[in-house]
Amino acid sequence: MYTDTHFHIDSNDCSTWNRIIERSELAGVSNLVVSGCDQVGISNALVFSQDKKNLFVTIGFHPEYANQIRESDLVSLEENLQNKKVVGIGEIGLDYHYGKENKEKQKWLFERQLELAIKYNKVVVIHTRDAIQDTYDILKKYPVRGVIHCFSESLEMAELFIKLGFLLGIGGVLTFKNSGLVKVVEHISLENILLETDSPYLCPEPYRGDINGPWNIPYIAKKIAEIKKVDINEVALVTTDNAKRLFDLSIKL
């Protein structure tokens, strides 16, 4: 049994949600954590997860929306944290890829959501792109746990985040030719890894370029098993246990 700890569904159609869940279950991906990172995504995730036993939700405002978010949006986010399906805050963080002109606003939004995580004892799902040092420096100031989503940094940074108490989200990028993540996965323990697809993006080999989905988790697990020279069933078991422990899924299943 696998767990996809981070994916997106950009649809408000119930049949689309059901098809994705059914296809994932057929592939052995039984537990799913969908990320809602704007107002529409949060609303859809909360609506469509309510009657799905093995579908959980993380909610939070992605840094790309930093210029749009107001205090009233954070009030709404805080209210939604009471929903029983919400297992974390995210994805939140910093993204300087397209420029740093609003980085102070991004930092404000990031820290306000970290404060909510502390207040409600929620884990956080961290997005960081071209902003790794600022992300690390901010997280050092807050006593939070969580996962560095779509980790793609060096082994040295991996070890620093692990020391802070974070797990690393490993996805389809690991399967790409000459992926720098191979060294990271080789040297860190399975107990520090979560599986994720970030679908519909970053489809793993051999389907790179296609629309991704949680059903591709086994391809990521297979690559990890090859790198670490362990049985793929061990990868499935350990990473699912990691997810259950981090998000407290065991008491919700």
N, C-alpha and C positions, 0 to 999 in steps of 0.2 A: 504493500500500500504506500503510495506516494502522497506528498502534500505540495501543492503549488502555493507558495506563501505570498506571491505578488503577481496579479494580473489585472487587466482592465477590460470592461465591456462597455463599448460606446453605443448603447442601444437602450431604448425604453420599451422594447418589444419582448413580452414574456416568452414567446416561443424561441427567440434567439437565446435568451438566458438558459432555457431548458435544454436546447440542443447542445450548447457548450458544456453544460454540466453532465449531460448524458454521455457525450463523446469522451469527456475526461474520465468518467467512471469506467467506461469500457477499456480505457488505456491503463487502468489501475491507479488513477489519480483521484483518490477518494475524498481528500480534504482540500478545500479551496479557500483562499483569502483574497477577496477582491478589493482593489484600492479605488476609493472615490476621492479625487483630488481637486475638484471644483464643485460649485453648487449643484450643477446638474448631475454630475457623477455621484456625488454623495447621496442625493435624493434617490436616484435609481438604485444604487447599491442597497440602501436601507429598505426600499420597497420590495425589491425582488429577492432579498435574502431571508425575509421573515419566515417563510414556510419551508426553507431548505435547511435540513438538519446539519449538513456538513459544509455549508457555505457561510463564511464569516467575513467581516468587513473591517477595513481600516479607513479612517476618514481624516482629512487634513488638507490644507491649501498648499498646493505645489508652488514653488518660488516663481514660476512663470506668471502667476497671477498676482504677484506682490503689489503691483500698482493699482489693482482693482479692489483689494480687500480693505474693508473698513472694520471698525470696532463692532458694528452690528453683525457683521459676518462671523466674527469670532464668538459673539454671544450665541448665535445660532449653532455654531460648531459645538460649543460647550453644552448646549441643550441636547444635541444629538449624541453626545458621549454617554448619555444615560441609557441609550438603546442597548438591549442585551446582546445584540449581534456585533457590536463594536468591540474589537479586541485590541485596537491600537490606534495611534494617531500618525497619519502619514498618507501619501508620502510628503514629507516636509524637508526643508533644507535650503541649499544655496545652489544657484546655477548662473555662472558667469560666462557661459559659452557664447552668447550673443551680445555680450557687453556687460560692463560693470557700472553703468550709469545709475542704476537704482539699487546698488548693493546694500546701502544703508536701510532701505525699505525692506529688502529681502531679509536682512539680519533681524530687523524689528519683528517681521512676521514669524520668522523661525523661532526666535526667543519667546514670543508670546505663546506659541504652540507648545514649546518645551515646558513653559510654566503650567499650562493646562495638563500636560502629561504628568507632572509632579503632583498637581492638585488632585487628580483622579487616579493616580497610580496606574497609568497606561504606558505600555511600551511604545517606542517611536520607530517609524520606518523612515530612514534618512536618504534623501536624494542629494547627491553632490556631483557637480560637473564643473570642471575647471575651477574648483573652489575648495580643494581638499584641505588646505591649511586653515582657512577661515572656519570651515566646518569642524575640524578637529578642535581648534581653539575654543569655539563656542561650546561644543559638547563637553569639554573638560570642566566647564563651569557648572554643569547641571547633573545632578545625581539621577540619571535616567538609564534605562536599559533599552535595547532594541536591536535593529539590524541595519547595516549599511547596504541599502538596496542597490542591486546591479553593480556590485563592487568591481572596479577595474583599475585599481591602483597597485602600487608596489607591495612586495612582501613586507617591507619595513613599515609601511602605513597599515597594512593588514594587522601586523603585530601590535601596533599602537592602539588601534581600535579594539582589538580583542582584549587588551589590558584594561580598557575602559569598560569592558563588560558587554561589548557588542558582538553579535554574530555577523557573518558575511553572507549576503544574498548572491548566489552564483547562478547565472543563467546561460542563455544560448551563446554568448560571446566566448565562453570557454571552448566551444567546439570549432570556432573559426580558425582557419589556418594561421599558424604563428601567433596564437593568442598568448599575450603576456601573463594571462591568468594561470597557465599551467604550472609555473613555478610557485605561485601562491598556494594553489590547491595541493601541490606535492608536499609542501612544507608545513601546512597547518593541519590540525586535527579535524576529523569529521565532526566532532562535537561542536565545532565553531562554524559549521556550514548550514545554510538553509537553501533549499532548491526553489527557484522561481523562474517564470518565463518572461515577465513583463509584457505578456501578450496584450495586444496583437502585434507587438514589435519584437525584433531580435530573434527571429525564428532560427533554431539551431540547424547545423548540418545534420542530415543531408538535404534539408528543405530550406536552407537559407534563401531569403528573398520572398518566401511565401508568407501568408498571413499566419501568425503564430497562435497557439492556444495551449491551455494547460495540458492537453493530451501529449504534448511533446516533452514533458518532464522526463520520461524514461531515457531520452537521448542525452540529456544533460547528466543524468545519473550514470549512464553507461560510460560517458567520458571520464567522470570522476572515478569510477571503479577502475578504469584502465590506468589512469594516472597514479592512483594510490595502491594499485595491485590488490584490490579486495573484491569480494563478490558483490554484484550489483544489489543483491538483496540486503546486504549490510548497509549499503548507501541508503536504500529506501527506508530501512528500519531506523537508523541513527538520525537521519535528517528529519524524518517525521516525528521522532521523539523530541528532537530539538525544537521543532515548530510547536508541538503540544506544550512543551515546557515554557517556551518564551511567551506564547499567546494565551496560556492557560486553556488550551483547547480540550484537554482531557476532561475537565469538569463540565464542559459544555456539550460534549458529544452524547 
